[in-house]
Amino acid sequence: MELILVVVGAIVVTAIAHRRGLEPALIIVMVGIAVSFAPDFEPPELDSHILLTVVLPPLLYSAALNFSFPTFLRNIRPILGLGVGLVVISAFTVAAVSAWLVLVPLTFATALVLGAIVAPPDAVTAVAVGRKLGLPKKVMAILTGESLINDAAALTLFSIAVAQVAGTRTFIDNPVLLFAYSAVVGPVVGALLGWITLWIRRRLANPGLETVQGLVVPFAAFIVAEELHASGVLAVVVAGFVVGSGTLSAGYQTRLQERYVWNSVDVLLEAFVFAYIGLHLRFVLQDLQEAHESLTQVAIASAIVLVLVLVIRPVSVFLMFGRSKLARHVEAKWSVPVPDTGRGTTRDRPLAKWRSRIDRRSLSWQENVVVSWTGMRGVVTLAAAAAIPATTIDGEPFPERATIQAIAFVVSVGTLLIQGSTLPWLIRRLHLSRFNDDHADDRAEEIKAEQVVQRAADDVLADFHAHPPAGINQELVAEIRAVIARHAQDADEMPDPGAPTKRAEVFSTVYRAVLGAQRAALIAELEDGRIEDEAVRAMLERLDLQEASVTARLESRL
């Protein structure tokens, strides 16, 4: 009952925040904190493993479905730098400073547990704000890609650190081998489940069943990978990539249903997570008092770690991207052309083709500033803090468990309130929004997409004109061709398929062939990197809506 009330309350607050133009996550957290201090209030309690298994997989899977793998590959360098490199840097820096502080008695091992917990940013709020304010597409791609892999790095490091403190054994004793095992087996599990999902989907041919099946995929991928001691996060992400890339094998009804279903799931889970964070503040303080910890010392330590987390990301971002820009400048100035001897050309061609797809454009200093300020912590930090075992293998209390949880909570709420509240102002102040210009770049990509679908439609219609179905005269062929061609150019023009006649049957067949060719052409252009992902997805949605409207009209007449 408590969970239902939390969900309903979070949805109500979200609606009010949207109506007043406020950021829902911030308002939900603040309302949750206020409610937590109400007399006799008892917060909803969820096991940390349930929180990770129920909340994290669908959020990651939904993001992966709407994020193309080619775009991920084009931005792989900054994504890996932020999603893996920055997580490791943050964890060890926080551990070193926390162990050095005399305010709280943390050894380096227990401090590394804290570092792993607060290391991964939750990009849910940043991506939502960026999409609303029109951040450049490259920045959005980097932030989204980072959010898909940073949790895997942090949770793997967390499990290693906890095992060292608690005295338990991990699946593989060597930390490096364990990390490599998780990074390899997790994606393999996700890819297999993704392919199985597409194989089943092709045989269901039922939009309702296909959508329900899609809801099961993230949980199955996460649980199976975790049972194999691999990364459930990476399994979910890869499964989302595989299923998302197989959109052509699904019907338009399935694509439309899944789009709106996953949007609803995202809103529901995000609202619940932020409410859950806010509702537990008072009880984190109570746990500290029961552990006989000094609230003042813990508060000072929490503030230091919060400042540290806020500083590490900007410094690391500018070192990473500034160093790469300097290296390219030196290489361009001092490099000597190497004569082409013709050796190894064939062998190196696949690798060269793969490298050619990587986007090597540097971020501007304004974009670097925004990326460096998108370090809000969220569900993973909360769930990992709750997942700290109560006792070690010897039955002793886990060292400074309440202190670590309190610091992690302060960091989560602090980054959300400080960075989350100032990020929209920062984007506007730097004039970084694409909505500030005349949309020239966006319009250029839209024109590319329109040209691709128009060429595909012309090819199908030319073949239809050259090889019409039996029993159809040339006058009817010309009429059908003109109607479909006109409709393919204008998404708002509704063709009249007519009465249940041969004309309607031929119109339906040819029109679906045109739509299929248009979708295939768009996907091919996207995979070759000749058109941006956002323009392709917008055009694919238009095609799905066109097919839905025409099909509904045909069915109503037939």
C-alpha positions in Angstrom: 0.0 0.0 0.0 2.9 2.4 0.9 4.5 1.8 -2.5 1.3 2.6 -4.3 0.9 5.8 -2.4 4.5 6.8 -3.2 4.0 6.2 -6.9 0.7 8.1 -7.0 2.1 11.0 -5.0 5.2 11.1 -7.3 3.0 11.2 -10.4 0.9 14.0 -9.0 4.0 16.1 -8.1 5.5 15.4 -11.6 2.3 16.6 -13.2 2.3 19.8 -11.1 6.0 20.4 -11.9 5.5 20.0 -15.6 2.5 22.4 -15.5 4.6 25.1 -13.8 7.7 24.5 -15.9 9.8 23.1 -13.1 12.2 20.2 -13.1 10.2 17.2 -11.7 13.1 15.3 -10.1 14.1 18.3 -7.9 10.5 18.9 -6.8 9.9 15.3 -6.0 13.1 15.0 -3.9 12.3 18.1 -1.9 8.7 17.1 -1.3 9.9 13.6 -0.3 12.4 15.1 2.2 9.6 17.3 3.7 7.3 14.3 4.0 10.0 12.1 5.7 9.9 14.4 8.7 6.2 14.1 9.2 5.2 12.5 12.6 4.9 8.7 12.7 5.9 8.5 9.0 7.3 5.1 7.9 9.0 5.0 4.5 8.5 2.2 2.0 11.3 -0.4 2.3 12.7 -2.3 -0.7 15.6 -4.8 -0.7 18.5 -3.3 -2.5 18.6 -6.2 -4.9 14.9 -5.7 -5.7 15.6 -2.0 -6.3 18.4 -2.8 -8.7 16.5 -5.6 -10.5 13.2 -3.8 -10.8 14.2 -0.2 -11.4 17.5 -0.2 -13.2 17.0 -2.7 -16.0 13.9 -1.1 -17.6 15.4 2.4 -17.5 18.6 1.2 -19.2 16.8 -0.9 -21.7 14.5 1.9 -22.7 17.4 4.2 -23.2 19.2 1.6 -25.3 16.2 1.0 -27.5 16.1 4.7 -28.4 19.8 5.0 -28.9 21.3 3.5 -32.0 24.5 1.4 -31.9 26.1 3.3 -34.8 25.7 6.5 -32.8 27.2 4.7 -29.8 30.2 3.6 -31.9 30.7 7.1 -33.4 31.1 8.5 -29.9 32.8 5.5 -28.3 36.0 7.4 -27.2 34.3 10.0 -24.9 31.7 7.5 -23.8 34.4 5.0 -22.6 36.4 7.9 -21.1 33.5 9.1 -19.0 31.6 5.8 -18.5 34.7 3.7 -17.4 37.7 6.0 -17.0 36.0 8.7 -15.0 34.2 6.2 -12.8 37.5 4.6 -11.8 39.2 8.0 -11.3 36.2 9.2 -9.1 36.1 6.0 -7.0 39.8 5.9 -6.2 40.1 9.7 -5.6 37.2 9.6 -3.2 38.6 6.6 -1.5 42.1 8.2 -1.1 40.7 11.4 0.3 38.2 9.7 2.6 40.8 7.4 4.0 43.1 10.3 4.6 40.4 12.3 6.5 40.5 11.9 10.3 36.8 12.9 10.6 35.5 9.4 10.0 37.5 6.2 10.6 37.5 4.7 7.1 40.3 2.5 5.9 41.2 2.6 2.2 39.2 -0.6 1.6 36.0 0.8 3.2 36.6 4.2 1.6 36.8 2.4 -1.8 33.3 1.0 -1.1 32.1 4.6 -0.7 34.0 5.7 -3.8 32.4 3.0 -5.9 29.0 3.9 -4.6 29.2 7.7 -5.4 31.2 7.3 -8.7 28.5 6.7 -11.3 26.4 9.7 -12.4 22.7 9.1 -13.2 22.1 10.8 -16.5 18.3 10.5 -16.4 17.9 14.2 -15.3 20.7 15.5 -17.5 19.4 13.8 -20.6 15.8 15.0 -19.8 17.0 18.6 -19.3 19.2 18.4 -22.4 16.5 17.1 -24.6 14.0 19.8 -23.3 16.5 22.6 -23.8 17.9 21.4 -27.1 21.5 20.4 -26.2 23.7 19.7 -29.3 23.2 16.1 -30.6 26.8 15.1 -30.0 26.6 16.1 -26.3 23.3 14.2 -26.0 24.9 11.2 -27.5 27.8 11.3 -25.2 25.7 11.7 -22.0 23.3 9.0 -23.1 26.1 6.6 -24.0 27.9 7.3 -20.7 24.7 6.5 -18.7 24.5 3.1 -20.4 27.9 1.8 -19.2 29.0 3.7 -16.2 26.8 1.7 -13.9 28.4 -1.5 -15.0 31.9 -0.2 -14.1 30.8 1.1 -10.8 28.9 -2.0 -9.6 31.7 -4.3 -10.6 34.2 -2.1 -8.6 31.7 -2.0 -5.7 31.4 -5.8 -5.6 35.2 -6.2 -5.5 35.6 -3.6 -2.7 32.8 -5.1 -0.6 34.3 -8.6 -1.0 37.7 -7.3 0.2 36.2 -5.7 3.3 33.7 -8.4 4.2 36.2 -11.2 3.6 33.9 -13.0 1.1 35.1 -14.5 -2.1 34.2 -13.2 -5.6 33.7 -15.4 -8.6 37.2 -14.7 -9.7 39.8 -13.6 -7.2 41.8 -11.4 -9.6 40.0 -8.0 -9.8 41.2 -7.3 -13.4 40.1 -10.8 -14.6 36.8 -10.4 -12.9 36.2 -7.0 -14.5 37.2 -8.4 -17.9 34.9 -11.5 -17.4 31.9 -9.2 -16.5 32.6 -6.9 -19.5 32.7 -9.9 -21.9 30.1 -12.3 -20.7 27.5 -9.7 -19.9 27.2 -8.4 -23.5 27.2 -11.9 -24.8 24.2 -12.8 -22.7 22.5 -9.6 -23.7 23.1 -10.2 -27.4 21.8 -13.8 -27.2 18.6 -12.8 -25.4 18.2 -9.9 -27.9 18.5 -12.3 -30.9 16.1 -14.8 -29.2 13.6 -11.9 -28.7 13.7 -11.0 -32.4 13.4 -14.6 -33.4 10.3 -15.1 -31.2 8.9 -11.7 -32.3 9.0 -12.7 -36.0 6.8 -15.7 -35.1 4.3 -14.1 -32.8 3.0 -11.5 -35.3 0.8 -10.1 -32.5 1.5 -6.5 -31.4 0.2 -7.0 -27.9 2.2 -10.2 -27.3 5.3 -8.6 -28.8 5.0 -5.6 -26.5 4.5 -7.8 -23.4 7.5 -9.9 -24.5 9.6 -6.8 -24.8 8.7 -5.9 -21.2 10.3 -9.1 -20.0 13.6 -8.7 -21.9 15.5 -6.3 -19.5 14.7 -8.3 -16.4 15.6 -11.6 -18.1 18.9 -10.2 -19.4 19.8 -8.7 -16.0 19.0 -11.7 -13.9 20.6 -14.3 -16.2 23.9 -12.2 -16.4 24.0 -11.7 -12.7 23.5 -15.5 -12.1 26.5 -16.0 -14.3 28.4 -13.5 -12.2 28.6 -11.1 -15.2 27.5 -7.5 -15.7 23.7 -7.4 -15.7 23.9 -3.8 -16.7 25.9 -4.5 -19.9 23.6 -7.4 -20.7 20.5 -5.1 -20.6 22.2 -2.4 -22.7 23.3 -4.9 -25.4 19.9 -6.5 -25.5 18.3 -3.1 -26.0 20.7 -2.4 -28.8 20.0 -5.7 -30.6 16.2 -5.4 -30.2 16.3 -1.8 -31.2 18.2 -2.5 -34.3 15.6 -5.1 -35.3 12.8 -2.6 -35.6 12.3 -3.5 -39.3 11.3 -7.0 -38.4 8.4 -5.7 -36.2 5.1 -4.3 -37.4 4.3 -0.6 -37.1 1.8 -1.3 -34.4 4.4 -3.0 -32.2 6.8 0.0 -32.7 4.2 2.5 -31.9 3.0 0.6 -28.8 6.5 0.0 -27.5 7.4 3.7 -28.0 4.5 4.9 -25.8 4.7 2.0 -23.3 8.4 2.6 -22.6 7.9 6.3 -22.3 5.3 5.7 -19.6 7.5 3.2 -17.8 10.3 5.7 -17.8 8.1 8.4 -16.2 6.8 6.0 -13.6 10.1 4.6 -12.5 12.0 7.9 -12.5 9.3 9.5 -10.4 9.4 6.6 -7.9 13.2 6.6 -7.6 13.4 10.3 -6.8 10.5 10.0 -4.3 12.2 7.0 -2.7 15.4 9.0 -2.3 13.7 12.0 -0.6 11.6 9.9 1.7 14.6 8.3 3.4 16.6 11.3 4.6 15.2 11.3 8.1 15.9 7.6 8.5 19.4 7.9 7.3 20.0 10.4 10.1 18.4 8.0 12.6 20.7 5.1 11.5 23.7 7.4 12.2 22.4 8.2 15.7 21.8 4.5 16.4 25.4 3.7 15.3 26.6 6.4 17.8 28.3 8.4 15.1 28.8 12.2 15.4 26.4 13.9 13.1 28.7 16.9 12.9 31.7 14.9 11.8 29.7 12.9 9.3 28.1 16.1 7.9 31.6 17.7 7.4 32.9 14.5 5.8 29.8 14.4 3.5 30.3 18.0 2.5 33.9 17.3 1.6 33.0 14.2 -0.5 30.2 16.2 -2.2 32.6 19.0 -3.1 35.2 16.4 -4.3 32.6 14.7 -6.5 31.6 18.1 -7.9 35.2 19.0 -8.7 36.5 15.6 -10.0 34.3 15.6 -13.1 35.0 19.0 -14.5 38.8 18.5 -14.0 38.7 15.1 -15.6 36.5 16.3 -18.5 38.9 19.1 -19.4 42.0 16.9 -19.0 40.5 14.2 -21.2 39.1 16.3 -24.0 41.8 19.0 -23.7 44.6 16.5 -23.9 43.1 14.9 -27.0 42.7 18.3 -28.7 46.4 19.1 -27.9 47.5 15.7 -29.2 45.7 16.2 -32.5 47.3 19.7 -32.8 50.8 18.3 -32.2 50.2 15.4 -34.6 49.0 17.7 -37.3 52.0 20.0 -36.8 54.8 17.4 -36.5 53.6 14.2 -38.2 55.4 13.0 -41.3 53.4 11.4 -44.2 54.2 7.6 -44.4 54.6 6.3 -48.0 51.9 3.9 -49.1 53.7 0.6 -49.8 50.4 -1.2 -50.5 51.2 -3.8 -47.8 48.5 -4.9 -45.4 45.8 -2.9 -47.2 43.4 -5.8 -47.4 43.9 -6.9 -43.9 43.6 -3.4 -42.4 40.5 -2.4 -44.5 37.8 -3.6 -42.0 39.6 -1.9 -39.1 40.1 1.3 -41.1 36.4 1.2 -42.0 35.5 0.8 -38.3 37.8 3.7 -37.3 36.4 5.9 -40.0 33.0 5.8 -38.3 34.3 7.3 -35.0 33.4 10.9 -34.6 36.7 12.7 -33.8 35.3 16.2 -33.6 36.3 18.1 -30.4 33.7 19.5 -28.1 33.7 23.3 -27.8 34.6 24.8 -24.4 30.9 25.5 -23.8 30.0 21.9 -24.4 32.8 20.7 -22.1 31.4 22.9 -19.4 27.9 21.4 -19.7 29.2 17.8 -19.9 31.4 18.5 -16.8 28.3 19.7 -14.8 26.1 16.7 -15.5 27.2 14.6 -12.6 23.9 14.1 -10.7 23.8 10.8 -8.7 20.7 8.7 -8.5 19.2 5.2 -8.3 22.5 3.2 -8.6 24.1 5.2 -5.8 21.1 4.7 -3.6 20.7 1.0 -4.4 24.4 0.2 -4.0 24.5 2.0 -0.6 21.6 -0.1 0.6 23.3 -3.3 -0.8 26.2 -3.0 1.7 26.0 -6.2 3.8 25.2 -5.7 7.5 28.0 -8.1 8.7 31.3 -9.4 7.4 32.0 -13.1 6.9 33.1 -13.3 10.6 29.7 -12.0 11.8 31.1 -8.6 12.8 29.2 -5.5 11.8 30.4 -4.1 8.4 32.8 -1.2 9.2 31.2 2.2 9.1 28.2 1.0 7.2 25.9 3.8 8.4 28.5 6.5 7.7 29.0 5.3 4.2 25.3 5.2 3.5 24.8 8.7 5.0 27.6 10.2 2.9 26.2 8.5 -0.2 22.8 9.9 0.5 24.1 13.4 0.9 26.0 13.2 -2.3 23.0 11.9 -4.2 20.7 14.6 -2.9 23.3 17.3 -3.0 24.3 16.8 -6.6 20.7 16.5 -7.7 19.8 19.8 -6.0 23.0 21.7 -6.9 23.8 20.5 -10.4 20.2 19.6 -11.4 18.8 23.0 -10.4 21.6 25.0 -12.1 22.1 23.0 -15.3 19.2 24.6 -17.2 20.5 28.1 -16.3 24.0 27.1 -17.4 22.8 25.8 -20.8 20.9 29.0 -21.4 23.8 31.2 -20.1 26.2 29.6 -22.6 23.7 29.9 -25.4 24.3 26.2 -26.2 20.7 25.3 -27.1 20.0 24.3 -30.7 16.7 26.2 -30.2 18.6 29.5 -30.2 19.4 29.3 -33.9 17.4 28.9 -37.0 17.6 25.1 -36.9 19.8 25.0 -40.0 21.6 21.9 -39.0 18.4 20.1 -37.9 16.7 21.1 -41.1 19.6 19.8 -43.2 19.3 16.4 -41.5 15.5 16.4 -42.0 16.0 17.1 -45.7 18.5 14.2 -45.9 15.9 11.9 -44.4 13.2 13.2 -46.7 15.4 12.6 -49.8 16.2 9.1 -48.7 12.6 8.1 -48.3 11.6 9.8 -51.5 14.2 7.9 -53.5 13.1 4.7 -52.0 9.5 5.4 -52.8 10.4 6.4 -56.4 12.2 3.1 -56.9 9.2 1.0 -55.6 6.7 3.0 -57.7 8.8 2.8 -60.8 8.9 -1.0 -60.4 5.2 -1.1 -59.8 4.6 1.0 -63.0 6.9 -1.3 -65.0 5.4 -4.5 -63.6 1.7 -3.9 -62.6 -0.4 -6.7 -61.1 -2.5 -8.8 -63.4 -5.9 -7.3 -64.2 -5.0 -3.7 -63.5 -5.1 -1.3 -66.4 -2.6 1.5 -66.9 -5.0 4.2 -65.9 -5.6 2.7 -62.5 -1.8 2.1 -62.1 -1.1 5.8 -62.8 -3.8 6.8 -60.3 -2.5 4.6 -57.5 1.0 5.7 -58.2 0.1 9.4 -58.1 -1.8 9.0 -54.8 1.0 7.1 -53.1 3.7 9.4 -54.5 1.8 12.4 -53.2 1.2 10.9 -49.8 4.9 9.9 -49.6 5.9 13.6 -50.0 3.3 14.9 -47.5 2.8 13.2 -44.2 -0.4 15.2 -43.5 -2.2 14.3 -46.8 -4.5 11.3 -46.2 -5.1 9.2 -49.3 -8.5 7.8 -50.0 -8.1 4.1 -50.6 -11.6 3.9 -51.8 -14.2 1.1 -51.6 -13.3 -2.6 -50.9 -12.2 -3.2 -54.5 -9.2 -4.4 -56.4 -7.9 -0.8 -56.3 -7.9 -0.8 -52.5 -6.1 -4.1 -52.4 -3.4 -3.0 -54.8 -3.1 0.3 -53.1 -2.5 -1.4 -49.7 0.1 -3.8 -51.1 2.1 -1.1 -53.0 1.9 1.4 -50.2 3.3 -1.1 -47.6 6.0 -2.0 -50.1 6.9 1.7 -50.3 7.0 2.1 -46.5 9.1 -1.0 -46.2 11.6 0.3 -48.8 11.7 3.7 -47.1 12.5 2.2 -43.7 15.2 -0.1 -45.1 16.8 2.9 -46.9 16.8 5.0 -43.7 18.4 2.3 -41.6 21.0 1.7 -44.3 21.9 5.4 -44.3 22.1 5.5 -40.5 24.3 2.4 -40.3 26.7 3.9 -42.9 26.9 7.2 -40.8 25.6 9.4 -43.6 22.6 10.7 -41.6 22.1 11.4 -37.9 20.1 9.1 -35.7 17.6 11.7 -34.4 16.5 12.6 -38.0 16.1 8.9 -38.9 14.0 8.1 -35.8 11.8 11.1 -36.4 11.2 10.0 -40.0 10.6 6.4 -38.9 7.9 7.6 -36.5 6.3 9.6 -39.3 6.2 6.5 -41.5 4.7 4.4 -38.7 2.0 7.0 -38.1 1.3 7.2 -41.8 0.9 3.4 -42.0 -1.4 3.4 -39.0 -3.7 6.0 -40.4 -3.9 4.4 -43.8 -4.4 0.9 -42.4 -7.2 2.2 -40.1 -8.9 3.8 -43.0 -8.6 0.7 -45.1 -9.9 -1.6 -42.3 -12.9 0.7 -41.7 -13.9 0.4 -45.3 -13.2 -3.3 -45.7 
